[in-house]
Amino acid sequence: MANGDLQERRSFWYRFFHHRNAVIGSLILVAVSVLCIAGPVLWANNPTTIDFLAFGKGPSLHHLMGADDLGRDELTRILYGGRISILVGFISMVIGIGIGGIVGAIAGWLGGSADFALMRVVDVALSIPSLFLLLLLSVVFPSGVLSIAFIIGLSNWMVPARLMRSQVLSIKPREYVEAAHAIGSPPWRILLRTITPNAISPLIVAGTILMGQAIVTEAVMSFLGFGVQPPIPSWGNMLTNAQTFIVSMPWLAVFPGFMVFVTVLGFNLVGDGLRDAM
């Protein structure tokens, strides 16, 4: 059994690292992560530091991505903002996958009226326009990075719930599940130890896509004034600030917009590779 599991893992990684999109996406995400984590330390600037000689100046040797309307270094703010945006994306992805996985597993395992009731809740949640739901939740919860991540996670659990339910329903009739019933394993143990590990693959793929979507959602919320608030930089509120200066200082929109695009592209490519490898 151990040799079979090892061979299966090797086969998965072989397929993943021989998938062109997966390799490109992984390289993009590693590069962005390293830049955002190590960049501020190497660059040794504070995102709120004002250079009075660089108000609105474009890219130069001293400010590689230019400076904003207050004289703050754009590169430093992008690197610090990347930490916030990626953190929001990761936490919201964990929340969305966690809630959706639990709801879908319970619905698929219990079946009957419980399945019907839970799936109607999912249908109602899906019928609410996502932007309206995000704005409603942002009014209910206090402002802050963790609150924004929680709000986005609460708006993204429905699709994972459906994925998990369908996986559990397809696995329940299989022989190894019936064997677990036959030897007297309690239902909770069968669900956690037997079914969930075999049903989790689509959720992992969905997680990579949800994380990319969460970064875009944070940018949209910040653009509308409901996301991460200044002076804390994020790619979203940097784009919000850039809209006033889109003609006079276009680099304020180009660089954070490019980072959002590249990061989301990386997650989508990795998700594509995971789907094929699994």
ZIKANOR-V522639 format. One record per backbone hydrogen bond with DSSP energy under -1.0 kcal/mol. CO is the residue of the C=O (numbers start at 0). NH is the residue of the N-H. E is the energy in kcal/mol with one decimal. If there is no record, write none. Layout:
# ZIKANOR-V522639
co | nh | e
CO | NH | E
CO | NH | E
This chain:
# ZIKANOR-V522639
co | nh | e
0 | 4 | -2.5
1 | 5 | -2.4
2 | 6 | -2.5
3 | 7 | -2.1
4 | 8 | -2.4
5 | 9 | -2.5
6 | 10 | -2.3
7 | 11 | -2.3
8 | 12 | -2.5
9 | 13 | -2.4
10 | 14 | -2.4
11 | 15 | -2.6
12 | 16 | -2.7
15 | 18 | -1.5
18 | 22 | -2.3
19 | 23 | -2.6
20 | 24 | -2.8
21 | 25 | -2.4
22 | 26 | -2.4
23 | 27 | -2.2
24 | 28 | -2.4
25 | 29 | -2.6
26 | 30 | -2.4
27 | 31 | -2.6
28 | 32 | -2.6
29 | 33 | -2.7
30 | 34 | -2.3
31 | 35 | -2.5
32 | 36 | -2.4
33 | 37 | -2.8
34 | 38 | -1.6
37 | 41 | -2.3
38 | 42 | -3.3
39 | 43 | -1.6
45 | 48 | -1.8
50 | 53 | -2.1
53 | 56 | -2.1
56 | 66 | -2.7
62 | 59 | -3.0
62 | 65 | -1.9
65 | 73 | -2.4
67 | 55 | -2.3
67 | 70 | -1.6
70 | 50 | -2.3
71 | 67 | -2.1
72 | 76 | -1.8
73 | 77 | -2.3
74 | 78 | -2.3
75 | 79 | -2.5
76 | 80 | -2.8
77 | 81 | -2.0
78 | 82 | -1.2
79 | 83 | -1.5
80 | 84 | -2.8
81 | 85 | -2.7
82 | 86 | -2.2
83 | 87 | -2.7
84 | 88 | -2.4
85 | 89 | -2.7
86 | 90 | -2.7
87 | 91 | -2.4
88 | 92 | -1.9
89 | 93 | -2.4
90 | 94 | -2.4
91 | 95 | -2.8
92 | 96 | -2.9
93 | 97 | -2.5
94 | 98 | -2.8
95 | 99 | -2.3
96 | 100 | -2.8
97 | 101 | -2.1
98 | 102 | -2.7
99 | 103 | -2.8
100 | 104 | -2.3
101 | 105 | -2.4
102 | 106 | -2.5
103 | 107 | -2.6
104 | 108 | -2.2
105 | 109 | -2.7
106 | 110 | -2.1
110 | 114 | -1.4
111 | 115 | -2.2
112 | 116 | -2.8
113 | 117 | -2.5
114 | 118 | -2.3
115 | 119 | -1.7
116 | 120 | -1.7
117 | 121 | -2.0
118 | 122 | -2.3
119 | 123 | -2.4
120 | 124 | -2.5
121 | 125 | -2.4
122 | 126 | -1.5
128 | 132 | -2.5
129 | 133 | -2.5
130 | 134 | -2.4
131 | 135 | -2.5
132 | 136 | -2.5
133 | 137 | -2.1
134 | 138 | -1.1
135 | 139 | -1.5
136 | 140 | -2.6
143 | 147 | -2.3
144 | 148 | -2.2
145 | 149 | -2.5
146 | 150 | -2.7
147 | 151 | -2.5
148 | 152 | -2.3
149 | 153 | -2.4
152 | 155 | -1.4
156 | 160 | -1.6
157 | 161 | -1.9
158 | 162 | -2.3
159 | 163 | -2.7
160 | 164 | -2.3
161 | 165 | -2.3
162 | 166 | -2.0
163 | 167 | -2.6
164 | 168 | -2.6
165 | 169 | -1.7
166 | 170 | -1.6
167 | 171 | -2.4
170 | 173 | -2.0
173 | 177 | -1.9
174 | 178 | -2.5
175 | 179 | -1.6
176 | 180 | -2.0
177 | 181 | -2.3
178 | 182 | -1.7
179 | 184 | -2.1
180 | 183 | -1.5
185 | 189 | -2.0
186 | 190 | -2.5
187 | 191 | -2.3
188 | 192 | -2.9
189 | 193 | -1.5
189 | 194 | -2.4
190 | 195 | -2.4
195 | 198 | -1.2
199 | 203 | -1.8
200 | 204 | -1.8
201 | 205 | -2.6
202 | 206 | -2.3
203 | 207 | -1.5
204 | 208 | -1.5
205 | 209 | -3.0
206 | 210 | -2.1
207 | 211 | -1.5
208 | 212 | -2.3
209 | 213 | -2.6
210 | 214 | -1.7
211 | 215 | -1.7
212 | 216 | -2.6
213 | 217 | -2.7
214 | 218 | -1.8
215 | 219 | -2.3
216 | 220 | -2.9
217 | 221 | -2.6
218 | 222 | -2.2
219 | 223 | -1.7
220 | 225 | -3.0
228 | 231 | -1.2
233 | 237 | -2.0
234 | 238 | -1.6
235 | 239 | -1.8
236 | 240 | -2.1
237 | 241 | -1.6
238 | 242 | -1.0
244 | 248 | -2.9
248 | 251 | -1.7
249 | 252 | -1.5
249 | 253 | -2.2
250 | 254 | -1.6
252 | 256 | -1.7
253 | 257 | -2.3
254 | 258 | -2.0
255 | 259 | -2.2
256 | 260 | -2.3
257 | 261 | -2.9
258 | 262 | -2.4
259 | 263 | -2.4
260 | 264 | -2.3
261 | 265 | -2.3
262 | 266 | -2.1
263 | 267 | -2.3
264 | 268 | -2.4
265 | 269 | -2.4
266 | 270 | -2.5
267 | 271 | -2.1
268 | 272 | -2.2
269 | 273 | -2.8
270 | 274 | -2.3
271 | 275 | -1.8
272 | 276 | -2.6
273 | 277 | -2.3
